[in-house]
Amino acid sequence: MSEPHDRGEAARPPPQIAPAPPAEDPRVRQVELIISTLLRAGVVTSLIVIVTGTFLTFAQGRGTLSSPDDLRRILARSATFPHTPGEVAAGAATLRGEAVVVLGLVVLLATPVMRVAVSAVAFALQRDYRFVAITLVVLGLLLLSFFLGRPAH
Amino acid sequence: MPVRRRAVCGRVSFAAVRGPAYLPPAVTPLGFILVTFAASLVAGAIGSLLGVGGGIIVVPVLSLVFGIDIRLAIGASLVSIIATSSGAAAAYVRERMTNLRVAMLLEVGTTAGALCGATLAAHISGRWLFVLFGLMLGYSALAMLRKRQEHADPASAPPDAWADKLQLHGSYFDRAVQREIPYRVTRAKLALAIMFVAGVASGLLGIGSGILKVPSMDLLMRLPIKVSTATSNFMIGVTGAAGAGIYFARGDINPFIAAPVACGVLIGATAGSKLLGRLHSRRIRVAFVVVLLWASAQMLWKGVRW
């Protein structure tokens, strides 16, 4: 345990024991629990919505979802499915299976983004402004990538 | 933005490797859902343990077995990355296996890099990058295998002003050896720079969410292997979300493919996350090295066959 891991560290500074484990700080623990709960909520919600949507898709697609040819049609590059906010909202409102699945996927994709946003708030509550800044930079870059990624029309 | 469109096409250079026209097996839609779900369960479990996205399993199954267009396969693999991350991170954060502060700091590098990589993709040929990263991954695999002593004395880590100032050091409870393992983080600045490069690579080539992150946390920053994989697992969700947004807006995330992938991976990752604490670090390390060598070979092959 005490043997040096690296060579050439004869002149290393006197051993410093790691500072108190973060778990002992109740505020850090609180941040961890908030983030963990948020992730779990996102995961469970998206799972339920996606499974529901898949059942709806099969229930509504009777006759067009049974043969290998149907599969080839669905998986083709040219197949279309709802992917704009308007299409998704309209489809989900009328419980179209595919649109419900997409809604669940949107919840899944939004979960990490929400996680970053919540972390920023949590660090602010801890008055850890250095990490608030770091987190906001990540959030900004993430939103920038969504903006840049919008397809040209 | 025409540049952008080409940029994203550049990422999909895998198509060149797909070979002759392939006739997918005659399966019914229900059969496809079940097979994809089963493969995704495995991908989620492995991905959650090793801190990688599971694309290594999902993409070959979709593109080689079912002959699905590579863009749709990558779209599904982005969904799998996010599902792996969110599915397992809930448990890892609660168990303090994830180092949240290291994750946040390094995410600055990966997201900035990914953004630059996606912008550069229109102007750079990926071939030499595949070869370069293939060699880099191969080297990392050997270096990680050689690192025998799992829990080095925390005091032996070279002091690092950034890590001290940002309070990156930490500890976790290792259930396999039944004790609290303290660790000191080092070379934070260098790791941040490497993460930027890793981000550029994933933006350019659509590869390596976790496969590049785990070695740099393990070898450079000296995080324990379990903390490295759990922290990488936490970070890949954010990197994946950036890419997934782009694919989603373009209509390259097919719900019929993504649904079984998301469900399988979420369940597999949740199950896998219950295992990480109990497995011995050495096993995690060896398993990661195997996946790393596999990814390295894949990348070199893509570069050579360009």
Chai-1 contact restraints between the chains, C-beta under 6 A:
chainA,res_idxA,chainB,res_idxB,connection_type,confidence,min_distance_angstrom,max_distance_angstrom,comment,restraint_id
A,S2,B,D153,contact,1.0,0.0,6.0,A-B,restraint_1
A,P4,B,S156,contact,1.0,0.0,6.0,A-B,restraint_2
A,H5,B,Q149,contact,1.0,0.0,6.0,A-B,restraint_3
A,H5,B,A152,contact,1.0,0.0,6.0,A-B,restraint_4
A,H5,B,S156,contact,1.0,0.0,6.0,A-B,restraint_5
A,P15,B,A155,contact,1.0,0.0,6.0,A-B,restraint_6
A,Q16,B,A155,contact,1.0,0.0,6.0,A-B,restraint_7
A,A18,B,P154,contact,1.0,0.0,6.0,A-B,restraint_8
A,A18,B,H169,contact,1.0,0.0,6.0,A-B,restraint_9
A,A18,B,P182,contact,1.0,0.0,6.0,A-B,restraint_10
A,A18,B,R184,contact,1.0,0.0,6.0,A-B,restraint_11
A,P19,B,H169,contact,1.0,0.0,6.0,A-B,restraint_12
A,P21,B,S171,contact,1.0,0.0,6.0,A-B,restraint_13
A,P22,B,G170,contact,1.0,0.0,6.0,A-B,restraint_14
A,A23,B,R96,contact,1.0,0.0,6.0,A-B,restraint_15
A,E32,B,V93,contact,1.0,0.0,6.0,A-B,restraint_16
A,I35,B,V93,contact,1.0,0.0,6.0,A-B,restraint_17
A,S36,B,A90,contact,1.0,0.0,6.0,A-B,restraint_18
A,S36,B,V93,contact,1.0,0.0,6.0,A-B,restraint_19
A,S36,B,R94,contact,1.0,0.0,6.0,A-B,restraint_20
A,L39,B,S86,contact,1.0,0.0,6.0,A-B,restraint_21
A,L39,B,A89,contact,1.0,0.0,6.0,A-B,restraint_22
A,L39,B,A90,contact,1.0,0.0,6.0,A-B,restraint_23
A,R40,B,A90,contact,1.0,0.0,6.0,A-B,restraint_24
A,G42,B,S86,contact,1.0,0.0,6.0,A-B,restraint_25
A,V43,B,S86,contact,1.0,0.0,6.0,A-B,restraint_26
A,V43,B,G87,contact,1.0,0.0,6.0,A-B,restraint_27
A,V43,B,L266,contact,1.0,0.0,6.0,A-B,restraint_28
A,L47,B,L266,contact,1.0,0.0,6.0,A-B,restraint_29
A,I50,B,A259,contact,1.0,0.0,6.0,A-B,restraint_30
A,I50,B,A262,contact,1.0,0.0,6.0,A-B,restraint_31
A,I50,B,C263,contact,1.0,0.0,6.0,A-B,restraint_32
A,T54,B,A259,contact,1.0,0.0,6.0,A-B,restraint_33
A,L65,B,P29,contact,1.0,0.0,6.0,A-B,restraint_34
A,P68,B,A26,contact,1.0,0.0,6.0,A-B,restraint_35
A,P68,B,V27,contact,1.0,0.0,6.0,A-B,restraint_36
A,D70,B,P29,contact,1.0,0.0,6.0,A-B,restraint_37
A,L71,B,P29,contact,1.0,0.0,6.0,A-B,restraint_38
A,L71,B,F32,contact,1.0,0.0,6.0,A-B,restraint_39
A,I74,B,F256,contact,1.0,0.0,6.0,A-B,restraint_40
A,L75,B,I68,contact,1.0,0.0,6.0,A-B,restraint_41
A,R77,B,D69,contact,1.0,0.0,6.0,A-B,restraint_42
A,F81,B,P255,contact,1.0,0.0,6.0,A-B,restraint_43
A,H83,B,G251,contact,1.0,0.0,6.0,A-B,restraint_44
A,E98,B,P255,contact,1.0,0.0,6.0,A-B,restraint_45
A,V101,B,P255,contact,1.0,0.0,6.0,A-B,restraint_46
A,V101,B,A259,contact,1.0,0.0,6.0,A-B,restraint_47
A,V102,B,P255,contact,1.0,0.0,6.0,A-B,restraint_48
A,L105,B,A258,contact,1.0,0.0,6.0,A-B,restraint_49
A,L108,B,I82,contact,1.0,0.0,6.0,A-B,restraint_50
A,L108,B,A262,contact,1.0,0.0,6.0,A-B,restraint_51
A,L109,B,A241,contact,1.0,0.0,6.0,A-B,restraint_52
A,L109,B,A244,contact,1.0,0.0,6.0,A-B,restraint_53
A,T111,B,S86,contact,1.0,0.0,6.0,A-B,restraint_54
A,P112,B,G237,contact,1.0,0.0,6.0,A-B,restraint_55
A,P112,B,V238,contact,1.0,0.0,6.0,A-B,restraint_56
A,P112,B,A241,contact,1.0,0.0,6.0,A-B,restraint_57
A,V113,B,A241,contact,1.0,0.0,6.0,A-B,restraint_58
A,I134,B,M104,contact,1.0,0.0,6.0,A-B,restraint_59
A,I134,B,L105,contact,1.0,0.0,6.0,A-B,restraint_60
A,T135,B,M104,contact,1.0,0.0,6.0,A-B,restraint_61
A,V137,B,V108,contact,1.0,0.0,6.0,A-B,restraint_62
A,V138,B,E107,contact,1.0,0.0,6.0,A-B,restraint_63
A,V138,B,V108,contact,1.0,0.0,6.0,A-B,restraint_64
A,V138,B,T111,contact,1.0,0.0,6.0,A-B,restraint_65
A,L141,B,T111,contact,1.0,0.0,6.0,A-B,restraint_66
A,L141,B,A112,contact,1.0,0.0,6.0,A-B,restraint_67
A,L142,B,T111,contact,1.0,0.0,6.0,A-B,restraint_68
A,L142,B,A242,contact,1.0,0.0,6.0,A-B,restraint_69
A,S145,B,L115,contact,1.0,0.0,6.0,A-B,restraint_70
A,S145,B,A242,contact,1.0,0.0,6.0,A-B,restraint_71
A,F146,B,G245,contact,1.0,0.0,6.0,A-B,restraint_72
A,G149,B,G245,contact,1.0,0.0,6.0,A-B,restraint_73
A,G149,B,I246,contact,1.0,0.0,6.0,A-B,restraint_74
A,G149,B,A249,contact,1.0,0.0,6.0,A-B,restraint_75
A,R150,B,A249,contact,1.0,0.0,6.0,A-B,restraint_76
A,P151,B,A249,contact,1.0,0.0,6.0,A-B,restraint_77
A,P151,B,R250,contact,1.0,0.0,6.0,A-B,restraint_78
A,A152,B,M1,contact,1.0,0.0,6.0,A-B,restraint_79
